[in-house]
Amino acid sequence: MSITEAGKVGRVEEQLAEKPLLPSKESTVGKTPYMAGVGTEMVDIYVGPAKVLFRLYKSKVCAKIPYFDKMFNGNFNEASSNVAHLPEDEPEAFDLLAEWANHPMPTKSSRRIRDLVTVKDENGEEMDSWDAVGFYGLTEKFCLPELQDIIMDMLIRYHKKKNELPSVDFTRRALEGTPGWSPLKDYCTRAMLYVMEEGLEDTWKIEDVTGLFQIPGFTKKYLTLQCEEGGRDPRQLGKCDFHAHKDGLPCAAVPNNKKRIAPESEKADQVKRLRVETPESVERYELVGFRILGRPQCSLGHGPPRARVSHPPKGGHDADRRGAFQFKKLSVLCG
């Protein structure tokens, strides 16, 4: 035993000597704080066209997800029946959400989600253990910015570990899967710009990337990033660059809950912002035959190792299954 440890033991013994010795007090019999907290009322949620049943504790799912709190405790039919149907959502993504909302381990952080790791399918091919696009789209639909941030942090850490960046298929599903311009879409767009300017056309085919320019919003964002910042590895940007919470608010994905700092992408020179807004600038890019996919100042052989295409899980990639949201009802449930 070291001198330091001996000193600590001595101080503990001195503290005990100052207290009178008493008999132990037995625990109170009949107390069930866990069940008293969660209750016994359950809700049945049928997900996807196949109506996969998720039976969850009402108190837990309503406490973690305001969408369901308003649905099951409001003036909707679901409040009286405790039954809901989500035919447009994917059971695989909802399984992740249900695990996060109904996690039975109170000693674990309420922000815990299932680890994103590499697994092998029945043919021995590597793939992601769960679909980040589907899970992220579901959290965006249910208005859960904290969970969106956690997913993005885990996805970026996973891509760093595997030295991967989103594939064209991954990017297409992210662009088409949900309305609005989300941090996930921004991450994917930056990835496409980076791999094109790095000259990785052998892995990310130019003809495949060109198809992304038909998706609304992608062309403008791509050109804006190229004019203002150029191709930068999105995995190396700031901690909150791809978070959904607003500036000045605590970052729930950071253990010490620090406030969000404006990402570097928002500090770009504002004078350049209108360069892609004019028809002349768009026409200039069209005349050079989509040279936006080239690398005008590429320095091959320098910088970090080239990224590989990520391998999303198979199945459940039909964006149409998530695209037809009930916007009127969502505005009430998320408002």
C-alpha positions in Angstrom: 0.0 0.0 0.0 1.4 3.4 -1.0 1.8 6.3 1.4 -1.1 8.1 -0.3 -3.5 5.1 0.0 -2.5 4.6 3.6 -3.3 8.3 4.3 -6.7 7.9 2.8 -7.5 4.8 4.8 -6.4 6.5 8.0 -8.7 9.5 7.3 -11.6 7.2 6.7 -11.0 5.3 10.0 -10.8 8.7 11.9 -14.1 9.7 10.4 -15.7 6.4 11.4 -14.3 6.7 14.9 -16.1 10.0 15.4 -19.5 8.5 14.6 -21.3 6.3 17.2 -21.8 2.7 16.1 -25.4 1.9 15.3 -27.4 -1.1 14.1 -28.3 -1.3 10.4 -31.7 -0.1 9.2 -33.5 -2.6 7.0 -34.9 -1.5 3.6 -38.6 -0.6 3.3 -40.6 -3.6 2.1 -43.1 -3.3 -0.7 -41.6 -0.3 -2.5 -41.4 -0.6 -6.3 -40.1 2.8 -7.5 -39.4 1.7 -11.0 -42.9 0.4 -11.7 -44.4 3.3 -9.8 -42.6 5.6 -12.2 -43.4 3.9 -15.5 -46.9 2.6 -14.6 -48.6 -0.3 -16.4 -50.4 1.4 -19.2 -49.1 0.4 -22.6 -49.6 1.7 -26.1 -49.6 -0.3 -29.3 -47.9 1.3 -32.3 -48.1 -0.5 -35.7 -45.3 0.5 -38.0 -44.8 0.0 -41.7 -47.0 -1.6 -44.4 -46.7 -4.9 -42.6 -48.0 -3.4 -39.4 -45.2 -4.5 -37.1 -46.4 -4.2 -33.5 -44.4 -2.2 -30.9 -45.9 -2.4 -27.5 -44.3 0.3 -25.3 -44.8 1.9 -21.9 -47.0 4.9 -22.4 -45.3 7.0 -19.7 -41.8 6.4 -21.2 -42.6 7.0 -24.8 -44.6 10.1 -24.0 -41.9 11.5 -21.7 -39.2 11.1 -24.3 -41.1 12.0 -27.5 -43.4 15.0 -27.4 -45.0 13.8 -30.7 -46.5 10.8 -28.9 -47.3 12.8 -25.8 -49.6 15.0 -27.8 -50.9 12.0 -29.7 -51.8 9.8 -26.7 -52.6 12.5 -24.2 -54.3 15.0 -26.5 -57.5 15.2 -28.4 -56.7 12.6 -31.0 -58.4 9.2 -31.4 -55.2 7.5 -30.3 -55.6 9.1 -26.8 -58.7 6.9 -26.1 -57.6 3.7 -27.9 -53.8 3.8 -27.0 -53.3 2.5 -30.6 -51.4 4.3 -33.4 -50.6 3.4 -37.0 -47.4 4.6 -38.8 -47.7 2.9 -42.2 -45.2 5.2 -43.9 -42.3 4.5 -41.4 -39.8 1.7 -41.4 -39.9 -0.9 -38.5 -36.1 -1.1 -38.5 -35.7 2.6 -37.8 -38.6 2.7 -35.3 -37.0 -0.2 -33.4 -34.0 2.1 -32.8 -36.3 4.9 -31.6 -38.3 2.6 -29.3 -35.1 1.3 -27.8 -33.9 4.8 -27.0 -37.3 5.9 -25.7 -38.0 2.8 -23.6 -34.5 1.8 -22.5 -34.8 -0.3 -19.3 -31.5 0.7 -17.8 -32.0 3.7 -15.5 -28.2 3.8 -14.7 -27.4 4.4 -18.4 -27.7 7.8 -20.0 -31.1 8.6 -21.5 -29.2 9.7 -24.6 -27.8 6.2 -25.3 -28.5 4.7 -28.7 -27.4 1.4 -30.2 -23.8 1.4 -31.4 -23.2 1.7 -35.2 -20.8 -1.1 -36.2 -19.9 -3.2 -39.2 -21.7 -6.5 -39.6 -21.8 -9.1 -42.4 -24.9 -10.2 -44.3 -25.7 -13.8 -45.3 -23.3 -13.5 -48.3 -20.4 -12.4 -46.1 -20.5 -8.8 -47.4 -19.8 -6.0 -44.9 -22.6 -3.5 -44.1 -23.7 -1.1 -41.4 -25.6 -2.5 -38.4 -28.4 0.0 -38.9 -29.5 2.6 -41.4 -28.5 6.1 -40.4 -30.6 7.7 -43.1 -33.8 5.9 -42.0 -33.2 6.6 -38.3 -32.3 10.2 -38.8 -35.3 10.8 -41.0 -37.6 9.4 -38.3 -36.1 11.6 -35.6 -36.5 14.6 -37.9 -40.2 13.7 -38.5 -40.8 13.4 -34.7 -39.0 16.7 -34.0 -36.1 15.3 -31.9 -33.1 17.5 -32.6 -31.2 16.1 -29.6 -31.4 12.6 -31.0 -30.5 14.0 -34.5 -27.3 15.4 -33.1 -26.4 12.1 -31.4 -27.0 10.2 -34.6 -24.8 12.6 -36.6 -21.9 12.4 -34.0 -22.1 8.6 -34.1 -22.2 8.5 -37.9 -19.2 10.8 -38.3 -17.2 8.8 -35.7 -18.0 5.6 -37.5 -17.0 7.1 -40.9 -13.7 8.3 -39.3 -13.0 4.8 -37.9 -13.8 3.1 -41.2 -12.2 5.8 -43.3 -15.5 6.1 -45.2 -17.7 8.8 -46.6 -21.4 8.6 -47.8 -21.9 6.7 -51.0 -24.0 8.2 -53.8 -26.9 5.9 -52.8 -26.6 7.0 -49.2 -26.6 10.7 -50.3 -29.6 10.2 -52.6 -31.7 8.7 -49.9 -30.7 11.4 -47.5 -31.6 14.1 -50.0 -34.9 12.5 -50.9 -35.9 11.0 -47.6 -37.1 14.0 -45.6 -38.3 17.6 -46.3 -36.2 20.7 -45.7 -32.4 21.0 -45.6 -31.1 19.0 -42.7 -27.6 18.7 -41.2 -27.4 15.2 -42.6 -28.1 16.5 -46.1 -25.4 19.1 -45.6 -22.9 16.4 -44.5 -23.6 14.3 -47.6 -23.4 17.3 -50.0 -20.0 18.3 -48.5 -18.9 14.8 -48.9 -19.8 14.7 -52.6 -17.9 18.0 -53.2 -14.9 16.8 -51.3 -14.5 13.4 -53.1 -15.0 15.1 -56.5 -12.4 17.7 -55.9 -10.0 15.0 -54.5 -10.3 13.1 -57.8 -12.0 9.9 -56.4 -14.0 9.3 -59.6 -13.0 5.7 -59.6 -14.9 5.1 -56.4 -17.6 7.8 -56.7 -18.6 7.6 -60.4 -19.1 11.0 -62.0 -22.2 9.8 -63.9 -23.7 8.7 -60.5 -22.9 12.0 -58.8 -24.2 14.0 -61.7 -27.6 12.4 -61.1 -27.8 14.1 -57.7 -28.0 17.5 -59.4 -31.6 16.6 -60.4 -32.6 16.6 -56.8 -34.0 20.0 -55.6 -31.7 22.0 -53.5 -28.5 20.0 -54.1 -27.2 22.0 -57.0 -27.5 25.4 -55.2 -25.9 24.0 -52.0 -23.1 22.3 -54.0 -22.2 25.4 -55.9 -22.4 27.7 -52.9 -20.0 25.4 -51.0 -17.6 25.2 -53.9 -17.5 29.0 -54.4 -17.2 29.9 -50.7 -15.2 27.1 -49.1 -14.1 24.5 -51.6 -13.9 20.8 -51.0 -13.2 20.1 -47.4 -13.5 16.7 -45.6 -16.7 17.1 -43.6 -15.5 14.6 -41.0 -12.9 17.2 -40.0 -15.2 20.1 -39.3 -16.3 21.4 -36.0 -18.2 19.4 -33.3 -21.5 21.2 -33.9 -21.3 21.8 -37.6 -23.8 19.1 -38.3 -26.1 19.6 -35.3 -29.7 20.6 -35.4 -29.8 22.7 -32.3 -29.5 26.5 -32.6 -26.6 28.7 -31.7 -26.3 29.6 -28.0 -28.3 26.6 -26.8 -26.7 23.7 -24.9 -25.4 20.9 -27.0 -27.1 17.7 -25.7 -24.7 15.5 -27.6 -21.7 16.8 -25.6 -21.2 15.3 -22.1 -20.6 18.6 -20.4 -23.6 20.2 -22.2 -21.6 23.1 -23.7 -23.4 25.8 -25.7 -23.3 25.5 -29.4 -20.6 27.5 -31.3 -21.5 28.7 -34.8 -20.0 26.2 -37.2 -17.2 27.2 -39.5 -19.5 26.9 -42.5 -21.6 29.8 -41.2 -18.5 32.0 -40.9 -17.7 32.1 -44.6 -17.3 35.4 -46.4 -20.9 36.7 -46.9 -19.8 38.7 -49.9 -19.4 35.5 -51.9 -22.8 34.2 -51.0 -24.6 35.7 -54.0 -22.1 34.4 -56.6 -24.3 31.4 -57.3 -27.6 33.2 -57.1 -27.4 34.8 -60.5 -28.4 33.1 -63.8 -25.0 34.2 -65.2 -23.1 32.1 -62.6 -25.3 29.0 -63.2 -24.9 29.4 -67.0 -21.1 29.7 -66.6 -21.0 26.3 -64.9 -23.3 24.8 -67.5 -21.0 26.0 -70.4 -18.0 24.2 -69.0 -19.8 20.9 -69.1 -20.3 20.4 -65.4 -16.7 21.2 -64.5 -18.1 21.5 -60.9 -17.4 17.8 -60.7 -13.7 18.4 -61.4 -10.9 19.4 -59.1 -9.4 22.7 -60.3 -6.7 22.7 -57.7 -6.4 19.0 -56.7 -3.2 17.9 -55.0 -3.3 14.2 -55.4 -1.1 12.3 -53.0 -1.4 14.8 -50.2 -3.6 15.1 -47.2 -5.4 12.4 -45.3 -6.0 8.9 -46.7 -8.7 8.7 -49.3 -12.1 7.8 -48.0 -14.0 4.7 -49.1 -17.7 4.4 -50.0 -19.8 3.5 -47.0 -21.9 0.4 -47.1 -25.5 1.0 -45.9 -27.6 -1.9 -44.8 -29.6 -3.6 -47.5 -33.4 -3.3 -47.7 -35.6 -0.5 -46.5 -34.1 2.1 -48.9 -37.3 3.1 -50.6 -37.6 6.8 -49.9 -41.2 6.8 -50.9 -42.1 4.9 -47.8 -41.0 7.8 -45.7 -41.7 10.7 -48.0 -45.5 10.9 -47.7 -45.8 12.5 -44.3 -49.1 13.8 -42.9 -47.9 17.4 -42.7 -51.1 18.8 -41.2 -51.1 16.3 -38.3 -47.3 16.6 -37.9 -47.6 20.4 -37.5 -49.9 19.9 -34.6 -48.0 17.0 -33.0 -44.6 18.7 -33.3 -45.7 22.3 -32.8 
